[in-house]
């Protein structure tokens, strides 16, 4: 089974991400599609395992195998967590609905560390652009601000909201380079401080509910195995 066939025939959930999901879309915005596919269990019984992710087949499309997605979400990977909270769902089946119902199990105070680490990496790139070119890549600066706001609000409320709402115009002004880098730096620093303060009193649990996610993954893998041709008969014979 090719990677393209896995995505085409076994996707359990897909959504639009990027600026369109964040409420920051403009006329020239791309449509970034992110998905999750469940590789049939029988494919794991071979020497060559199914891919953990697939790029494409369409432009701006990327998908994760369900187990890999869960692993990253349990680590509070920002890009992965946000997929489960997109307001623009393109496709969902019963397994996808179960996964969405589980999305709270992935949220924890670990997000403070992972979001901050990711933000620091992006900030270093912006600082390098300022040193080399005299200005940052303004689009990247806008998205870093959005991520910092998302982290702050998640820690404050326990809810991950990715649409920027009332901050849209101000963020788009950053993208257009209409706000000075000094002002943007100050804004970023305030958001980092706010997140640090929110982490101390956050309603989120210390860690994710790994056991609940593991039970879900085991069950869907087992159900996939039982659907494999002849496997249910093998199970019956072994049980005799």
C-alpha atoms as a printed R data frame, in Angstrom:
    type eleno elety resid chain resno       x       y      z
1   ATOM     1    CA   UNK     A     1   0.000   0.000  0.000
2   ATOM     2    CA   UNK     A     2   1.493   3.321 -1.068
3   ATOM     3    CA   UNK     A     3   1.611   6.366  1.210
4   ATOM     4    CA   UNK     A     4  -0.885   8.077 -1.072
5   ATOM     5    CA   UNK     A     5  -3.298   5.138 -0.714
6   ATOM     6    CA   UNK     A     6  -2.984   5.305  3.071
7   ATOM     7    CA   UNK     A     7  -4.015   8.952  3.044
8   ATOM     8    CA   UNK     A     8  -6.745   8.491  0.445
9   ATOM     9    CA   UNK     A     9  -8.303   5.393  1.974
10  ATOM    10    CA   UNK     A    10  -7.562   5.493  5.691
11  ATOM    11    CA   UNK     A    11  -7.794   9.119  6.818
12  ATOM    12    CA   UNK     A    12  -9.851   9.411 10.000
13  ATOM    13    CA   UNK     A    13  -9.617  13.178 10.369
14  ATOM    14    CA   UNK     A    14  -8.447  16.125  8.312
15  ATOM    15    CA   UNK     A    15  -8.717  19.856  8.765
16  ATOM    16    CA   UNK     A    16  -7.536  23.174  7.409
17  ATOM    17    CA   UNK     A    17  -4.770  24.815  9.431
18  ATOM    18    CA   UNK     A    18  -2.565  27.870  9.051
19  ATOM    19    CA   UNK     A    19  -3.903  31.372  8.570
20  ATOM    20    CA   UNK     A    20  -7.365  30.195  7.543
21  ATOM    21    CA   UNK     A    21  -7.868  28.353 10.826
22  ATOM    22    CA   UNK     A    22  -6.249  31.119 12.874
23  ATOM    23    CA   UNK     A    23  -8.575  33.830 11.532
24  ATOM    24    CA   UNK     A    24  -5.656  35.530  9.788
25  ATOM    25    CA   UNK     A    25  -6.396  34.633  6.175
26  ATOM    26    CA   UNK     A    26  -6.013  37.189  3.403
27  ATOM    27    CA   UNK     A    27  -6.616  36.880 -0.329
28  ATOM    28    CA   UNK     A    28  -3.197  35.319 -0.949
29  ATOM    29    CA   UNK     A    29  -3.290  32.794  1.919
30  ATOM    30    CA   UNK     A    30  -2.587  29.135  1.169
31  ATOM    31    CA   UNK     A    31  -4.924  26.366  2.242
32  ATOM    32    CA   UNK     A    32  -2.879  24.120  4.545
33  ATOM    33    CA   UNK     A    33  -4.485  20.717  5.090
34  ATOM    34    CA   UNK     A    34  -3.431  18.461  7.972
35  ATOM    35    CA   UNK     A    35  -4.718  14.943  8.451
36  ATOM    36    CA   UNK     A    36  -4.497  11.761 10.477
37  ATOM    37    CA   UNK     A    37  -4.658   8.277  8.965
38  ATOM    38    CA   UNK     A    38  -4.967   4.913 10.659
39  ATOM    39    CA   UNK     A    39  -2.647   2.423  8.982
40  ATOM    40    CA   UNK     A    40  -4.243  -1.063  8.933
41  ATOM    41    CA   UNK     A    41  -2.799  -3.160 11.746
42  ATOM    42    CA   UNK     A    42  -1.745  -5.919  9.365
43  ATOM    43    CA   UNK     A    43   0.792  -3.558  7.785
44  ATOM    44    CA   UNK     A    44   2.766  -3.552 11.057
45  ATOM    45    CA   UNK     A    45   3.287  -7.333 10.797
46  ATOM    46    CA   UNK     A    46   5.716  -6.871  7.911
47  ATOM    47    CA   UNK     A    47   9.392  -5.960  7.904
48  ATOM    48    CA   UNK     A    48   8.569  -2.667  6.194
49  ATOM    49    CA   UNK     A    49   6.351  -0.668  8.523
50  ATOM    50    CA   UNK     A    50   3.866   1.934  7.285
51  ATOM    51    CA   UNK     A    51   5.146   5.528  7.245
52  ATOM    52    CA   UNK     A    52   4.681   7.665 10.358
53  ATOM    53    CA   UNK     A    53   3.747  10.625  8.165
54  ATOM    54    CA   UNK     A    54   3.012  11.456  4.559
55  ATOM    55    CA   UNK     A    55   3.568  14.699  2.663
56  ATOM    56    CA   UNK     A    56   0.942  15.245 -0.016
57  ATOM    57    CA   UNK     A    57  -0.461  14.036 -2.282
58  ATOM    58    CA   UNK     A    58  -1.924  17.550 -2.689
59  ATOM    59    CA   UNK     A    59   0.109  20.718 -2.285
60  ATOM    60    CA   UNK     A    60   0.205  22.042  1.284
61  ATOM    61    CA   UNK     A    61  -1.054  18.676  2.604
62  ATOM    62    CA   UNK     A    62   0.577  16.736  5.445
63  ATOM    63    CA   UNK     A    63  -0.726  13.739  7.421
64  ATOM    64    CA   UNK     A    64   0.393  11.730 10.439
65  ATOM    65    CA   UNK     A    65  -0.261   8.094 11.235
66  ATOM    66    CA   UNK     A    66  -2.533   7.965 14.275
67  ATOM    67    CA   UNK     A    67   0.052   6.567 16.699
68  ATOM    68    CA   UNK     A    68   2.674   9.135 15.709
69  ATOM    69    CA   UNK     A    69   0.101  11.896 16.035
70  ATOM    70    CA   UNK     A    70  -0.820  10.739 19.542
71  ATOM    71    CA   UNK     A    71   2.831  10.549 20.577
72  ATOM    72    CA   UNK     A    72   3.422  14.143 19.485
73  ATOM    73    CA   UNK     A    73   0.188  15.380 21.039
74  ATOM    74    CA   UNK     A    74   1.092  13.758 24.369
75  ATOM    75    CA   UNK     A    75   4.315  15.776 24.260
76  ATOM    76    CA   UNK     A    76   2.196  18.929 23.734
77  ATOM    77    CA   UNK     A    77   3.619  19.620 20.284
78  ATOM    78    CA   UNK     A    78   1.951  22.931 19.334
79  ATOM    79    CA   UNK     A    79   1.400  22.161 15.650
80  ATOM    80    CA   UNK     A    80  -0.206  18.823 16.466
81  ATOM    81    CA   UNK     A    81  -2.385  19.973 19.354
82  ATOM    82    CA   UNK     A    82  -3.777  22.798 17.269
83  ATOM    83    CA   UNK     A    83  -4.997  20.351 14.617
84  ATOM    84    CA   UNK     A    84  -7.513  18.930 17.084
85  ATOM    85    CA   UNK     A    85  -8.927  22.408 17.663
86  ATOM    86    CA   UNK     A    86  -9.267  23.662 14.105
87  ATOM    87    CA   UNK     A    87 -12.686  25.168 13.359
88  ATOM    88    CA   UNK     A    88 -12.334  24.009  9.738
89  ATOM    89    CA   UNK     A    89 -12.817  20.230  9.694
90  ATOM    90    CA   UNK     A    90 -12.702  18.740  6.186
91  ATOM    91    CA   UNK     A    91 -13.240  15.046  6.930
92  ATOM    92    CA   UNK     A    92 -14.016  13.009 10.017
93  ATOM    93    CA   UNK     A    93 -15.177   9.435 10.647
94  ATOM    94    CA   UNK     A    94 -16.123   7.579 13.842
95  ATOM    95    CA   UNK     A    95 -12.491   7.123 14.915
96  ATOM    96    CA   UNK     A    96 -11.807  10.766 14.214
97  ATOM    97    CA   UNK     A    97 -14.766  11.746 16.373
98  ATOM    98    CA   UNK     A    98 -13.419   9.574 19.199
99  ATOM    99    CA   UNK     A    99 -10.063  11.315 18.860
100 ATOM   100    CA   UNK     A   100 -11.677  14.745 19.041
101 ATOM   101    CA   UNK     A   101 -13.563  13.650 22.144
102 ATOM   102    CA   UNK     A   102 -10.146  12.783 23.635
103 ATOM   103    CA   UNK     A   103  -8.483  16.081 22.865
104 ATOM   104    CA   UNK     A   104  -8.681  17.251 26.465
105 ATOM   105    CA   UNK     A   105  -6.585  14.233 27.485
106 ATOM   106    CA   UNK     A   106  -3.608  15.704 25.628
107 ATOM   107    CA   UNK     A   107  -3.716  19.091 27.342
108 ATOM   108    CA   UNK     A   108  -1.529  19.709 30.365
109 ATOM   109    CA   UNK     A   109   0.880  22.194 31.870
110 ATOM   110    CA   UNK     A   110   3.579  20.593 29.732
111 ATOM   111    CA   UNK     A   111   2.332  22.946 27.029
112 ATOM   112    CA   UNK     A   112   4.068  25.779 28.867
113 ATOM   113    CA   UNK     A   113   7.438  24.160 28.242
114 ATOM   114    CA   UNK     A   114   6.865  22.909 24.705
115 ATOM   115    CA   UNK     A   115   5.177  26.051 23.404
116 ATOM   116    CA   UNK     A   116   7.888  28.182 25.010
117 ATOM   117    CA   UNK     A   117  10.656  26.019 23.527
118 ATOM   118    CA   UNK     A   118   9.118  26.234 20.065
119 ATOM   119    CA   UNK     A   119   8.619  29.988 20.451
120 ATOM   120    CA   UNK     A   120  12.245  30.446 21.512
121 ATOM   121    CA   UNK     A   121  13.426  28.656 18.374
122 ATOM   122    CA   UNK     A   122  11.285  30.912 16.198
123 ATOM   123    CA   UNK     A   123  12.445  34.004 18.063
124 ATOM   124    CA   UNK     A   124  16.103  33.143 17.411
125 ATOM   125    CA   UNK     A   125  15.339  32.994 13.691
126 ATOM   126    CA   UNK     A   126  13.679  36.404 13.826
127 ATOM   127    CA   UNK     A   127  16.626  37.893 15.711
128 ATOM   128    CA   UNK     A   128  18.990  36.454 13.096
129 ATOM   129    CA   UNK     A   129  16.955  38.113 10.336
130 ATOM   130    CA   UNK     A   130  17.110  41.449 12.168
131 ATOM   131    CA   UNK     A   131  20.897  41.172 12.515
132 ATOM   132    CA   UNK     A   132  21.411  40.187  8.870
133 ATOM   133    CA   UNK     A   133  18.739  42.212  7.101
134 ATOM   134    CA   UNK     A   134  17.703  44.922  9.535
135 ATOM   135    CA   UNK     A   135  14.166  43.590  9.911
136 ATOM   136    CA   UNK     A   136  12.455  40.306 10.742
137 ATOM   137    CA   UNK     A   137  10.239  38.290  8.458
138 ATOM   138    CA   UNK     A   138   7.054  40.010  9.491
139 ATOM   139    CA   UNK     A   139   4.765  37.100  8.650
140 ATOM   140    CA   UNK     A   140   6.803  34.867 10.971
141 ATOM   141    CA   UNK     A   141   6.679  37.525 13.678
142 ATOM   142    CA   UNK     A   142   2.885  37.618 13.391
143 ATOM   143    CA   UNK     A   143   2.598  33.859 13.767
144 ATOM   144    CA   UNK     A   144   4.945  33.826 16.747
145 ATOM   145    CA   UNK     A   145   2.775  36.403 18.493
146 ATOM   146    CA   UNK     A   146  -0.289  34.297 17.746
147 ATOM   147    CA   UNK     A   147   1.383  31.208 19.227
148 ATOM   148    CA   UNK     A   148   2.362  33.095 22.381
149 ATOM   149    CA   UNK     A   149  -1.204  34.334 22.807
150 ATOM   150    CA   UNK     A   150  -2.526  30.821 22.344
151 ATOM   151    CA   UNK     A   151  -0.138  29.505 24.999
152 ATOM   152    CA   UNK     A   152  -1.071  32.238 27.468
153 ATOM   153    CA   UNK     A   153  -4.803  31.663 27.022
154 ATOM   154    CA   UNK     A   154  -4.467  27.879 27.230
155 ATOM   155    CA   UNK     A   155  -2.631  28.132 30.543
156 ATOM   156    CA   UNK     A   156  -5.129  30.654 31.884
157 ATOM   157    CA   UNK     A   157  -8.320  28.850 30.859
158 ATOM   158    CA   UNK     A   158  -7.408  25.210 30.192
159 ATOM   159    CA   UNK     A   159  -8.901  25.605 26.705
160 ATOM   160    CA   UNK     A   160  -6.887  25.759 23.480
161 ATOM   161    CA   UNK     A   161  -8.332  28.433 21.192
162 ATOM   162    CA   UNK     A   162  -6.552  29.014 17.909
163 ATOM   163    CA   UNK     A   163  -8.680  31.731 16.303
164 ATOM   164    CA   UNK     A   164  -7.151  35.118 17.151
165 ATOM   165    CA   UNK     A   165 -10.535  36.862 17.345
166 ATOM   166    CA   UNK     A   166 -10.277  40.555 18.174
167 ATOM   167    CA   UNK     A   167  -6.474  40.570 17.703
168 ATOM   168    CA   UNK     A   168  -6.778  39.923 13.953
169 ATOM   169    CA   UNK     A   169  -6.221  43.477 12.703
170 ATOM   170    CA   UNK     A   170  -3.337  44.174 15.040
171 ATOM   171    CA   UNK     A   171  -1.612  40.957 14.020
172 ATOM   172    CA   UNK     A   172  -2.146  41.661 10.330
173 ATOM   173    CA   UNK     A   173  -0.580  45.086 10.902
174 ATOM   174    CA   UNK     A   174   2.500  43.241 12.179
175 ATOM   175    CA   UNK     A   175   2.497  41.088  9.044
176 ATOM   176    CA   UNK     A   176   2.450  44.240  6.897
177 ATOM   177    CA   UNK     A   177   5.374  45.708  8.842
178 ATOM   178    CA   UNK     A   178   3.277  48.572 10.175
179 ATOM   179    CA   UNK     A   179   4.354  48.048 13.800
180 ATOM   180    CA   UNK     A   180   7.979  48.620 14.751
181 ATOM   181    CA   UNK     A   181  10.186  45.727 15.720
182 ATOM   182    CA   UNK     A   182  10.723  47.345 19.128
183 ATOM   183    CA   UNK     A   183   6.956  47.322 19.747
184 ATOM   184    CA   UNK     A   184   6.697  43.735 18.563
185 ATOM   185    CA   UNK     A   185   9.557  42.704 20.864
186 ATOM   186    CA   UNK     A   186   7.823  44.370 23.791
187 ATOM   187    CA   UNK     A   187   4.561  42.606 22.944
188 ATOM   188    CA   UNK     A   188   6.330  39.246 22.790
189 ATOM   189    CA   UNK     A   189   8.029  39.858 26.146
190 ATOM   190    CA   UNK     A   190   4.678  40.680 27.798
191 ATOM   191    CA   UNK     A   191   3.119  37.518 26.422
192 ATOM   192    CA   UNK     A   192   5.999  35.386 27.729
193 ATOM   193    CA   UNK     A   193   5.634  36.952 31.171
194 ATOM   194    CA   UNK     A   194   1.864  36.436 31.108
195 ATOM   195    CA   UNK     A   195   2.347  32.764 30.211
196 ATOM   196    CA   UNK     A   196   4.863  32.244 32.997
197 ATOM   197    CA   UNK     A   197   2.463  33.754 35.513
198 ATOM   198    CA   UNK     A   198  -0.499  31.758 34.177
199 ATOM   199    CA   UNK     A   199   1.437  28.485 34.436
200 ATOM   200    CA   UNK     A   200   1.662  28.840 38.211
201 ATOM   201    CA   UNK     A   201  -2.123  28.815 38.654
202 ATOM   202    CA   UNK     A   202  -3.240  26.981 35.522
203 ATOM   203    CA   UNK     A   203  -6.328  24.727 35.767
204 ATOM   204    CA   UNK     A   204  -4.556  22.223 33.536
205 ATOM   205    CA   UNK     A   205  -3.232  18.963 35.068
206 ATOM   206    CA   UNK     A   206   0.545  18.516 35.432
207 ATOM   207    CA   UNK     A   207   0.659  15.912 32.654
208 ATOM   208    CA   UNK     A   208  -1.538  14.436 29.921
209 ATOM   209    CA   UNK     A   209  -3.841  11.446 30.428
210 ATOM   210    CA   UNK     A   210  -1.531   8.975 28.705
211 ATOM   211    CA   UNK     A   211  -3.438   5.885 29.905
212 ATOM   212    CA   UNK     A   212  -6.671   7.076 28.327
213 ATOM   213    CA   UNK     A   213  -4.975   7.756 25.009
214 ATOM   214    CA   UNK     A   214  -3.179   4.397 25.110
215 ATOM   215    CA   UNK     A   215  -6.460   2.554 25.667
216 ATOM   216    CA   UNK     A   216  -7.993   4.327 22.663
217 ATOM   217    CA   UNK     A   217  -5.032   3.492 20.437
218 ATOM   218    CA   UNK     A   218  -4.971  -0.163 21.530
219 ATOM   219    CA   UNK     A   219  -8.679  -0.545 20.829
220 ATOM   220    CA   UNK     A   220  -8.598   0.942 17.343
221 ATOM   221    CA   UNK     A   221  -5.527  -1.139 16.453
222 ATOM   222    CA   UNK     A   222  -7.312  -4.280 17.666
223 ATOM   223    CA   UNK     A   223 -10.476  -3.469 15.735
224 ATOM   224    CA   UNK     A   224  -8.385  -2.900 12.618
225 ATOM   225    CA   UNK     A   225  -6.691  -6.282 13.094
226 ATOM   226    CA   UNK     A   226 -10.025  -8.053 13.473
227 ATOM   227    CA   UNK     A   227 -11.178  -6.592 10.176
228 ATOM   228    CA   UNK     A   228  -8.191  -8.069  8.332
229 ATOM   229    CA   UNK     A   229  -9.144 -10.884  5.988
230 ATOM   230    CA   UNK     A   230  -9.277 -14.158  7.876
231 ATOM   231    CA   UNK     A   231  -7.819 -12.784 11.083
232 ATOM   232    CA   UNK     A   232 -10.984 -13.271 13.072
233 ATOM   233    CA   UNK     A   233 -10.914 -16.951 12.087
234 ATOM   234    CA   UNK     A   234  -7.297 -17.249 13.233
235 ATOM   235    CA   UNK     A   235  -8.219 -15.736 16.582
236 ATOM   236    CA   UNK     A   236 -11.017 -18.248 17.047
237 ATOM   237    CA   UNK     A   237  -8.743 -21.188 16.253
238 ATOM   238    CA   UNK     A   238  -6.014 -20.017 18.622
239 ATOM   239    CA   UNK     A   239  -8.584 -19.654 21.369
240 ATOM   240    CA   UNK     A   240  -9.699 -23.297 21.077
